[in-house]
Amino acid sequence: MRAVDVIRKKRDGGAVSVEEIQWLVDAHTRGEVGDDQMAAFAMAVYFKGMNAAELAALTEAMMRSGNVIDLSDVPGKKIDKHSTGGVGDKVSICLAPLVAVCGVRVPMMSGRGLGHTGGTLDKLSAIPGFSSQLDDERFRELVETHGFALIGQTDSLAPADKKLYALRDVTATVESIPLISASILSKKLAEGIDGLVLDVKAGSGAFMKSLDDARNLAKTMVSVGEKMGRSVRALITNMDQVLGVAVGNANELWEAFDVLKGEGPADLVQLTLELGAEMLLMGGVADSLEDGRTRLTRAMKDGRGLERLRRLVEAQGGDPKALDDRTVMPMAEHRFELAATSAGFVGGFDVEGIGRAAMLLGAGRARIQDSIDTGVGLEMRVRIGDPVEVGQPLCLGTYNDEARRLQATAALEAAIRIQEQPEAPLPLIRERV
């Protein structure tokens, strides 16, 4: 086979065979097909799409480009959760221990943030000593012993995805629904899971800005996952305002810990319960979604979720005191406030702009090789529909660099809209797929 022939077929709108896709992915992983040709294939997919058979073949080939972890001898169902990325999304950190306490194992592999979206691994790195870079065997041991693990993608799992994602990021093909689906599912299915619950974000802070695009992505991933023999369920959730209050790393961790203490912002608690209830139902330990919510709420209020996370943090080399003492984690030296310059009501947010402001402070990265400052961040003090007066704080921030603070402040000022009439926010859970 020749890569140029496969590229031409897809460029011209033809269906690429299973054998051609398997060969192309394998040859690119081994370095026999160059990045230039794989980038051309990604662009062809971006414009021409893929049918169901092509997408299943691409997902399977990427999943099998490395190791596929076998957790079949670990008792119980193994169910993971994946979010398509948002601003203030720290759900994984409080969700995984709660679901594990309730009897479903959660082999969770997470990523780092890029651009306006935060990454679970970046947040966890604010815990002194915590290591997310573990090998497959240690990952398996943690899932068996603690019921869950919080690690990063290893070199041995779906290496084809790692290579292709790096190309997509620099060739403007990140937003392709077939490529997003194959990327997410190849990694998740390589974990050895029985089922997957997806949090597909829609709104100004999401990759999928419209409900229609989010619905299309959700339906595509559910369909492909089920074709590959896994149970998959998706919630389409609102990302037209920050999830919770905190945007950053250490401050988002602390907010997730609050949820495990029976506290935390109402929307963050709600989303944790909804996703967790789906996982418990899929894992066979809850009779209904309401039963699942009840079990998870009990694990929040009696402290079992917090204790389970504390033990895992210690097992992964982290300082467990971070869960109880905020000063154990990094804290920025300076603080600033963005106040309202006009009265009215909060009409909406450019949530991507808020995420970008946090990145400008140093809480995120513009390029994958950038370092981050886990001690800086933002706290949103208003939500859509809230009345505001002149001088009222709209957002609080922490920073270590004045030039970064000035850039972030400008981005924040442009990201918050004040209007004369109140507006009702959209519901947090838009649809279930």
Residue, then its C-alpha position, 0 to 999 in steps of 0.5 A: m500500500r501507499a499512503v498517497d493512495v489512501i490520502r487521495k481516496k479520502r480527499d476525493g470523498g471515498a470510503v477507506s477500507v479497514e485494511e487501509i486504515q490499519w496499515l496507515v495507522d500502523a505505518h505512521t506509528r512505526g515511522e514508515v509514514g511521515d507526519d506530513q502524509m498523516a497530516a494530509f490524511a487528517m485534513a482529508v478526514y476533516f473535510k470529508g468525514m468518515n462513515a461508521a465502519e471507517l471510524a470504528a476501524l480507525t478507533e480499533a487501529m489506534m487502540r491496538s497501536g500499543n498495549v491494551i490493559d487487561l483488567s478482566d481478573v479485577p472483580g467488578k465492573k470497570i467504568d470510566k468518565h471522559s469530559t470533552g474539556g471545559v473551564g473550571d471542570k474538576v469533576s474527575i477529582c471528586l467523581a472517581p473516589l465517590v464512584a469507587v467507594c460505591g463499588v464501581r472501579v474507575p481506571m481513569m486516565s486523564g490529560r493535561g490542559l491546552g489553550h483555554t481548557g484545563g487538564t486534570l493532571d495539571k490540577l493534580s500536580a499541585i499536590p506535592g509529590f503526586s505522580s501521575q506517570l505510572d506504568d501499566e502494572r502499577f495502574r492495574e494495582l491501584v485500580e484493584t487495591h483502591g478501586f480507582a487510579l488517576i494517571g496520565q497516558t502512558d507511552s505504551l497506551a494508544p501511541a498512535d493517538k499521541k502522534l496524531y493528536a500532536l499533528r492535529d493541534v498544529t494543522a487546525t484539525v482538532e475540531s473534526i468529530p471523527l478524529i475527536s471520537a477516535s482519539i478519546l475512545s482509543k485511549k479509553l478502551a485501551e484502559g480495559i474498561d467495560g463502559l464509559v460515561l461521556d460529558v460532552k460540553a456545549g457552549s462558549g467554553a467548549f470545543m463544540k460551541s453549538l448544541d447540534d455539534a455536541r449532540n453529533l459528537a455524543k451520538t458518534m461516540v456512543s455509536v462507535g463505543e457500542k460497535m466495539g462492545r462497550s456500554v457508552r452513555a453521554l450527557i450533553t452539559n452546558m459550558d456557557q458559564v464556568l463550572g463551579v467558581a474556581v479556574g486554575n489548578a490548586n484552587e480547583l483542587w480545593e473546590a473538588f475537595d470541598v465536594l468530597k466534604g459535602e460542600g462545594p458549588a451547587d452546579l459542581v455537586q450536581l454534575t458530579l452526582e449526575l455523571g456518577a449515577e450514570m456510572l453506578l447504573m452502568g456498573g450494576v450497583a445502582d437500581s436507578l439514577e435516583d438510587g445512584r445519586t443517593r449512594l453518592t450523596r451518602a459517600m460525600k456526607d460521611g467522608r468516605g469519598l474524601e478518605r478514599l482519595r486521601r489514600l490514593v494520593e498517598a499511594q501515588g506519592g502525594d502529600p495527603k495533608a493537601l486534602d485538609d490544609r490549603t497551604v500545603m499546595p502552591m499559593a500565588e503571592h498577589r491578589f487582584e479584583l475585577a469590579a463592575t463598571s456599570a449596573g445591571f444583570v450578568g447577561g453572559f460570558d465568553v467562557e473561552g475568554i475566561g479560560r484564556a485569561a487564566m492561561l495568561l496568568g500562567a494557569g494554562r499553556a498555549r503550547i504543549q511544552d509550556s510550563i504552568d504556575t499551579g498557584v495562580g487562578l481565578e474565582m468567579r463571583v457572579r453567574i448569569g442572571d445575577p444583579v450587579e452594582v457599580g464597584q461590585p466584584l465580578c472576579l477575583g484573581t491571584y497572580n505572581d507576574e504583573a505583566r501577566r495580570l494586566q493581560a489577564t485583566a484585559a481578557l476578563e473585561a471583554a469576557i463578562r457581559i452586563q445588560e439591563q434586563p435579567e436573563a435565565p441561564l440554560p440548564l446544566i444538563r442539556e440532554r442525555v444520549 
